[in-house]
Amino acid sequence: MASQLSSLCLPNSPSLPFNFSLCRARPSLAPPAATPSLSSSSPPPSFQIVGGRNSGWRGTGVAQFGGDEEEADWLDLDADLCHWTKGLRTVQWYPGHIAKTEKELKEQLKLMDVVVEVRDARIPLSTTHPLMDSWLGTRKRILVLNREDMISKADRNAWATYFTKQGIKVIFANGKLGMGTMKLGRLAKTLAADVNVKRRAKGLLPRAVRAGIVGYPNVGKSSLINRLLKRRMCPAAPRPGVTRELKWVHFGKDLELLDSPGIIPMRISDQVAAIKLAICDDIGEKSYNVADVAAILVQMLTRIPAVGVGVLQNRYKIDVDGHCGDIFVQKVALQLFNGDIHQAAFRILSDFRKGKFGWVALERPPR
Ligand SMILES: Nc1nc2c(ncn2[C@@H]2O[C@H](COP(=O)(O)OP(=O)(O)OP(=O)(O)O)[C@@H](O)[C@H]2O)c(=O)[nH]1
């Protein structure tokens, strides 16, 4: 099976099929001022929000690199990602249940006292819906970066600093084990407390605060609710698109939570973001070519300082003597999977998702 990425990575001689040195480089190293990944990454403007650490990421991080140098590395990587994804099959995923519930959700959001936006901590910029701000307007919002166990302390600190600088506090949460959920429940009630102050002033009885939990598919919305409730009230499973309908659940007498299906745009214009969604399993598997996505992941990992070439080589005992992901996937296929590229690619993606290369974010805050 020839992956489309092959066109990016040409062996320099038929007799040396695994020499990576001729992987196509980004044609120009001009400053990547308006890369799609950064453009989609503009900070959310109107959060009101929550908790989080306020310390410099470099001080406690896994990797200790020069500040500007590392910042430049990440910027450069974003620009390269743009280039790498250009020739690939477009990733689009908009199953019927999303189309149906998006409408309902927009209506329900008008009834919310507070909205909790859950994002994947590995890719916080790529897991925010471009229309979220317009849907929510001035409604009170809580930002949750879930899967906090899947990123490094350095990543966490970088994002905490980024959001704090914008006056946005963020809750880091773990929907699997429950970290951050109590804080989330408390905060939702606190933010919405004035609802009942106003009701009392009008002579009305107090009512439960309504909080809508929204976000991209598979970011952990249902798991967070289940953890908060300490009961399995909402279906949760390790694949995108499990929640298909809106569902209200009660958390005591004071809080009502709305679980919603993961909503993504009908057309994903930012294909760098789309590939990251695929890498993190936040989009349906049928929407992408697994071999291409694994190859891009390899190329990314070789460039992320906390991972690098060595980690990949150690895991598969296969050289990454250039930075061409496609060839690396082919080598893994030949050596470990009888030449089956799909299986090899799937293993690499699955290893990343299980943290076998270490826990690292695939995005760093834009400057
Ligand atoms: N490691 C880790 N896994 C998590 C975390 N939160 C959720 N998960 C797992 O991620 C998978 C998806 O979680 P869900 O709660 O179903 O995600 P969702 O956002 O409701 O997904 P949709 O139904 O697609 O909207 C499940 O297998 C969870 O166990 C987390 O913080 N860390």
The ligand as an SDF file (V2000), in Angstrom:
LIG
                    3D

 32 34  0  0  0  0  0  0  0  0999 V2000
   -5.4970    8.8140   29.9420 N   0  0  0  0  0  0  0  0  0  0  0  0
   -6.6770    9.4430   30.0260 C   0  0  0  0  0  0  0  0  0  0  0  0
   -7.7460    8.9180   29.4250 N   0  0  0  0  0  0  0  0  0  0  0  0
   -8.9100    9.5890   29.5320 C   0  0  0  0  0  0  0  0  0  0  0  0
   -9.0310   10.7930   30.2420 C   0  0  0  0  0  0  0  0  0  0  0  0
  -10.3100   11.2150   30.1460 N   0  0  0  0  0  0  0  0  0  0  0  0
  -10.9550   10.2990   29.4290 C   0  0  0  0  0  0  0  0  0  0  0  0
  -10.1170    9.3120   29.0440 N   0  0  0  0  0  0  0  0  0  0  0  0
  -10.4480    8.1440   28.2190 C   0  0  0  0  0  0  0  0  0  0  0  0
  -10.7380    8.6590   26.9260 O   0  0  0  0  0  0  0  0  0  0  0  0
  -11.7550    7.8950   26.2930 C   0  0  0  0  0  0  0  0  0  0  0  0
  -12.8280    8.8320   25.7800 C   0  0  0  0  0  0  0  0  0  0  0  0
  -13.5100    9.4200   26.8590 O   0  0  0  0  0  0  0  0  0  0  0  0
  -15.0230    9.8900   26.7260 P   0  0  0  0  0  0  0  0  0  0  0  0
  -15.4060   10.4000   28.0700 O   0  0  0  0  0  0  0  0  0  0  0  0
  -15.8450    8.8300   26.0980 O   0  0  0  0  0  0  0  0  0  0  0  0
  -14.8690   11.1060   25.7120 O   0  0  0  0  0  0  0  0  0  0  0  0
  -16.0140   12.0290   25.1100 P   0  0  0  0  0  0  0  0  0  0  0  0
  -15.4420   13.4070   24.9850 O   0  0  0  0  0  0  0  0  0  0  0  0
  -17.2540   11.9200   25.9080 O   0  0  0  0  0  0  0  0  0  0  0  0
  -16.1900   11.3860   23.6720 O   0  0  0  0  0  0  0  0  0  0  0  0
  -17.3750   11.5130   22.5630 P   0  0  0  0  0  0  0  0  0  0  0  0
  -18.3860   10.4810   22.8940 O   0  0  0  0  0  0  0  0  0  0  0  0
  -16.6810   11.2540   21.2770 O   0  0  0  0  0  0  0  0  0  0  0  0
  -17.8980   12.9100   22.6260 O   0  0  0  0  0  0  0  0  0  0  0  0
  -12.2290    6.9030   27.3480 C   0  0  0  0  0  0  0  0  0  0  0  0
  -11.6220    5.6630   27.0570 O   0  0  0  0  0  0  0  0  0  0  0  0
  -11.7020    7.4500   28.6560 C   0  0  0  0  0  0  0  0  0  0  0  0
  -11.4050    6.4370   29.5960 O   0  0  0  0  0  0  0  0  0  0  0  0
   -7.8660   11.3240   30.8620 C   0  0  0  0  0  0  0  0  0  0  0  0
   -7.8560   12.3860   31.4900 O   0  0  0  0  0  0  0  0  0  0  0  0
   -6.7200   10.6130   30.7160 N   0  0  0  0  0  0  0  0  0  0  0  0
  1  2  1  0
  2  3  2  0
  2 32  1  0
  3  4  1  0
  4  5  2  0
  4  8  1  0
  5  6  1  0
  5 30  1  0
  6  7  2  0
  7  8  1  0
  8  9  1  0
  9 10  1  0
  9 28  1  0
 10 11  1  0
 11 12  1  0
 11 26  1  0
 12 13  1  0
 13 14  1  0
 14 15  2  0
 14 16  1  0
 14 17  1  0
 17 18  1  0
 18 19  2  0
 18 20  1  0
 18 21  1  0
 21 22  1  0
 22 23  2  0
 22 24  1  0
 22 25  1  0
 26 27  1  0
 26 28  1  0
 28 29  1  0
 30 31  2  0
 30 32  1  0
M  END
$$$$
